């Protein structure tokens, strides 16, 4: 299973476009990203994650297989009891 996940990661990396360093970062340290730069980075991350999931699905790999199940899946916020 780990071999298929590695193959998926390699295939996905080959499909990703390159991104330029945001101008706010290139101009100096400690500057915040602009909203447009942050949105572009978020879209790139979402795209990469989506591609990785598609490749995993194509290889019939479940990345969550073998992980322990969550004991309490109640998300109502009432503390569960």
Secondary structure, DSSP 4 states (H G I P E B T S, - for coil): -HHHHHHHHHHHHHHPPP-PPPHHHHT-TTPPPPHHHHHHHHHHHHHHHHHHHHHHHHTT--TTTTSPPPS----SSSTT-
